């Protein structure tokens, strides 16, 4: 069995005349949290969106290189992009609950995928909300609107909605950027538990968050991968001065 979920080889991304990523090489191990850090505009989100082909939705964007997911090239013409996005779910920076009940938010994706048996949907809802550390807070009001939850709860609802699709990988693009410390701690606690079953890739502008929960860390700067390795080494003995300057707050 392949110990790496993703093997990225020479990934470059262009938008018109601008190069957004420049020849990225890295491997994402199974059941680990990869933290991606770097200043704004360094290519972090572009990299994340390349892993489930969300970049396809941007007209004029060109991708070069190999992105192997479980050994398969996800950019080959016949690859099933819908199946890819089911297996590689994504949580965005701003929580966007659907304008429907908490329960219906969770089962929306599974129903689209053809799951309609209520008993199975009930199990998915409970399992997903528990995994997102939200069940105890909402189990008695599943029929109320997801829009009525707090910001932190909405973000965990969005995480639960992704988990209900039973993915292999969860991508998170600055999921705690607008949250208070208590909500952030709950998201981090959930992610630490989730890596037992999922591979997690977390883009964060909070270097302390990356240091707390990531197993491995990648530092991006100006479209390039500057440094990649075990989080402990990146944060205590980085090889590149630019990495050290960023994590110690000299720029960014």
Secondary structure as a PSIPRED ss2 file (coil, helix, strand):
# PSIPRED VFORMAT (PSIPRED V4.0)

   1 X C   1.000  0.000  0.000
   2 X C   1.000  0.000  0.000
   3 X C   1.000  0.000  0.000
   4 X E   0.000  0.000  1.000
   5 X E   0.000  0.000  1.000
   6 X E   0.000  0.000  1.000
   7 X E   0.000  0.000  1.000
   8 X E   0.000  0.000  1.000
   9 X E   0.000  0.000  1.000
  10 X E   0.000  0.000  1.000
  11 X E   0.000  0.000  1.000
  12 X E   0.000  0.000  1.000
  13 X E   0.000  0.000  1.000
  14 X E   0.000  0.000  1.000
  15 X E   0.000  0.000  1.000
  16 X C   1.000  0.000  0.000
  17 X C   1.000  0.000  0.000
  18 X E   0.000  0.000  1.000
  19 X E   0.000  0.000  1.000
  20 X E   0.000  0.000  1.000
  21 X E   0.000  0.000  1.000
  22 X E   0.000  0.000  1.000
  23 X E   0.000  0.000  1.000
  24 X E   0.000  0.000  1.000
  25 X E   0.000  0.000  1.000
  26 X E   0.000  0.000  1.000
  27 X E   0.000  0.000  1.000
  28 X E   0.000  0.000  1.000
  29 X E   0.000  0.000  1.000
  30 X C   1.000  0.000  0.000
  31 X C   1.000  0.000  0.000
  32 X C   1.000  0.000  0.000
  33 X E   0.000  0.000  1.000
  34 X E   0.000  0.000  1.000
  35 X E   0.000  0.000  1.000
  36 X E   0.000  0.000  1.000
  37 X E   0.000  0.000  1.000
  38 X C   1.000  0.000  0.000
  39 X C   1.000  0.000  0.000
  40 X C   1.000  0.000  0.000
  41 X C   1.000  0.000  0.000
  42 X C   1.000  0.000  0.000
  43 X C   1.000  0.000  0.000
  44 X H   0.000  1.000  0.000
  45 X H   0.000  1.000  0.000
  46 X H   0.000  1.000  0.000
  47 X H   0.000  1.000  0.000
  48 X H   0.000  1.000  0.000
  49 X H   0.000  1.000  0.000
  50 X H   0.000  1.000  0.000
  51 X C   1.000  0.000  0.000
  52 X C   1.000  0.000  0.000
  53 X C   1.000  0.000  0.000
  54 X H   0.000  1.000  0.000
  55 X H   0.000  1.000  0.000
  56 X H   0.000  1.000  0.000
  57 X H   0.000  1.000  0.000
  58 X C   1.000  0.000  0.000
  59 X C   1.000  0.000  0.000
  60 X C   1.000  0.000  0.000
  61 X E   0.000  0.000  1.000
  62 X E   0.000  0.000  1.000
  63 X E   0.000  0.000  1.000
  64 X E   0.000  0.000  1.000
  65 X E   0.000  0.000  1.000
  66 X E   0.000  0.000  1.000
  67 X E   0.000  0.000  1.000
  68 X E   0.000  0.000  1.000
  69 X E   0.000  0.000  1.000
  70 X C   1.000  0.000  0.000
  71 X C   1.000  0.000  0.000
  72 X E   0.000  0.000  1.000
  73 X E   0.000  0.000  1.000
  74 X C   1.000  0.000  0.000
  75 X C   1.000  0.000  0.000
  76 X C   1.000  0.000  0.000
  77 X C   1.000  0.000  0.000
  78 X C   1.000  0.000  0.000
  79 X C   1.000  0.000  0.000
  80 X C   1.000  0.000  0.000
  81 X H   0.000  1.000  0.000
  82 X H   0.000  1.000  0.000
  83 X H   0.000  1.000  0.000
  84 X H   0.000  1.000  0.000
  85 X H   0.000  1.000  0.000
  86 X H   0.000  1.000  0.000
  87 X H   0.000  1.000  0.000
  88 X E   0.000  0.000  1.000
  89 X E   0.000  0.000  1.000
  90 X E   0.000  0.000  1.000
  91 X E   0.000  0.000  1.000
  92 X C   1.000  0.000  0.000
  93 X C   1.000  0.000  0.000
  94 X C   1.000  0.000  0.000
  95 X C   1.000  0.000  0.000
  96 X C   1.000  0.000  0.000
  97 X C   1.000  0.000  0.000
  98 X C   1.000  0.000  0.000
  99 X C   1.000  0.000  0.000
 100 X C   1.000  0.000  0.000
 101 X E   0.000  0.000  1.000
 102 X H   0.000  1.000  0.000
 103 X H   0.000  1.000  0.000
 104 X H   0.000  1.000  0.000
 105 X H   0.000  1.000  0.000
 106 X H   0.000  1.000  0.000
 107 X H   0.000  1.000  0.000
 108 X H   0.000  1.000  0.000
 109 X H   0.000  1.000  0.000
 110 X H   0.000  1.000  0.000
 111 X H   0.000  1.000  0.000
 112 X H   0.000  1.000  0.000
 113 X C   1.000  0.000  0.000
 114 X C   1.000  0.000  0.000
 115 X C   1.000  0.000  0.000
 116 X C   1.000  0.000  0.000
 117 X C   1.000  0.000  0.000
 118 X H   0.000  1.000  0.000
 119 X H   0.000  1.000  0.000
 120 X H   0.000  1.000  0.000
 121 X H   0.000  1.000  0.000
 122 X H   0.000  1.000  0.000
 123 X H   0.000  1.000  0.000
 124 X H   0.000  1.000  0.000
 125 X H   0.000  1.000  0.000
 126 X H   0.000  1.000  0.000
 127 X H   0.000  1.000  0.000
 128 X H   0.000  1.000  0.000
 129 X H   0.000  1.000  0.000
 130 X H   0.000  1.000  0.000
 131 X H   0.000  1.000  0.000
 132 X C   1.000  0.000  0.000
 133 X C   1.000  0.000  0.000
 134 X C   1.000  0.000  0.000
 135 X H   0.000  1.000  0.000
 136 X H   0.000  1.000  0.000
 137 X H   0.000  1.000  0.000
 138 X H   0.000  1.000  0.000
 139 X C   1.000  0.000  0.000
 140 X C   1.000  0.000  0.000
 141 X C   1.000  0.000  0.000
 142 X C   1.000  0.000  0.000
 143 X C   1.000  0.000  0.000
 144 X C   1.000  0.000  0.000
 145 X E   0.000  0.000  1.000
 146 X H   0.000  1.000  0.000
 147 X H   0.000  1.000  0.000
 148 X H   0.000  1.000  0.000
 149 X C   1.000  0.000  0.000
 150 X C   1.000  0.000  0.000
 151 X H   0.000  1.000  0.000
 152 X H   0.000  1.000  0.000
 153 X H   0.000  1.000  0.000
 154 X H   0.000  1.000  0.000
 155 X H   0.000  1.000  0.000
 156 X H   0.000  1.000  0.000
 157 X H   0.000  1.000  0.000
 158 X H   0.000  1.000  0.000
 159 X H   0.000  1.000  0.000
 160 X H   0.000  1.000  0.000
 161 X H   0.000  1.000  0.000
 162 X H   0.000  1.000  0.000
 163 X H   0.000  1.000  0.000
 164 X C   1.000  0.000  0.000
 165 X C   1.000  0.000  0.000
 166 X C   1.000  0.000  0.000
 167 X C   1.000  0.000  0.000
 168 X C   1.000  0.000  0.000
 169 X E   0.000  0.000  1.000
 170 X E   0.000  0.000  1.000
 171 X E   0.000  0.000  1.000
 172 X E   0.000  0.000  1.000
 173 X E   0.000  0.000  1.000
 174 X C   1.000  0.000  0.000
 175 X C   1.000  0.000  0.000
 176 X C   1.000  0.000  0.000
 177 X C   1.000  0.000  0.000
 178 X C   1.000  0.000  0.000
 179 X C   1.000  0.000  0.000
 180 X C   1.000  0.000  0.000
 181 X H   0.000  1.000  0.000
 182 X H   0.000  1.000  0.000
 183 X H   0.000  1.000  0.000
 184 X H   0.000  1.000  0.000
 185 X H   0.000  1.000  0.000
 186 X H   0.000  1.000  0.000
 187 X H   0.000  1.000  0.000
 188 X H   0.000  1.000  0.000
 189 X H   0.000  1.000  0.000
 190 X H   0.000  1.000  0.000
 191 X H   0.000  1.000  0.000
 192 X H   0.000  1.000  0.000
 193 X H   0.000  1.000  0.000
 194 X H   0.000  1.000  0.000
 195 X C   1.000  0.000  0.000
 196 X C   1.000  0.000  0.000
 197 X C   1.000  0.000  0.000
 198 X C   1.000  0.000  0.000
 199 X E   0.000  0.000  1.000
 200 X E   0.000  0.000  1.000
 201 X E   0.000  0.000  1.000
 202 X E   0.000  0.000  1.000
 203 X E   0.000  0.000  1.000
 204 X C   1.000  0.000  0.000
 205 X C   1.000  0.000  0.000
 206 X C   1.000  0.000  0.000
 207 X H   0.000  1.000  0.000
 208 X H   0.000  1.000  0.000
 209 X H   0.000  1.000  0.000
 210 X H   0.000  1.000  0.000
 211 X H   0.000  1.000  0.000
 212 X H   0.000  1.000  0.000
 213 X H   0.000  1.000  0.000
 214 X C   1.000  0.000  0.000
 215 X C   1.000  0.000  0.000
 216 X E   0.000  0.000  1.000
 217 X E   0.000  0.000  1.000
 218 X E   0.000  0.000  1.000
 219 X E   0.000  0.000  1.000
 220 X E   0.000  0.000  1.000
 221 X E   0.000  0.000  1.000
 222 X C   1.000  0.000  0.000
 223 X C   1.000  0.000  0.000
 224 X E   0.000  0.000  1.000
 225 X E   0.000  0.000  1.000
 226 X E   0.000  0.000  1.000
 227 X E   0.000  0.000  1.000
 228 X E   0.000  0.000  1.000
 229 X E   0.000  0.000  1.000
 230 X E   0.000  0.000  1.000
 231 X H   0.000  1.000  0.000
 232 X H   0.000  1.000  0.000
 233 X H   0.000  1.000  0.000
 234 X H   0.000  1.000  0.000
 235 X H   0.000  1.000  0.000
 236 X H   0.000  1.000  0.000
 237 X C   1.000  0.000  0.000
 238 X C   1.000  0.000  0.000
 239 X C   1.000  0.000  0.000
 240 X C   1.000  0.000  0.000
 241 X H   0.000  1.000  0.000
 242 X H   0.000  1.000  0.000
 243 X H   0.000  1.000  0.000
 244 X H   0.000  1.000  0.000
 245 X H   0.000  1.000  0.000
 246 X H   0.000  1.000  0.000
 247 X H   0.000  1.000  0.000
 248 X C   1.000  0.000  0.000
 249 X C   1.000  0.000  0.000
 250 X C   1.000  0.000  0.000
 251 X C   1.000  0.000  0.000
 252 X C   1.000  0.000  0.000
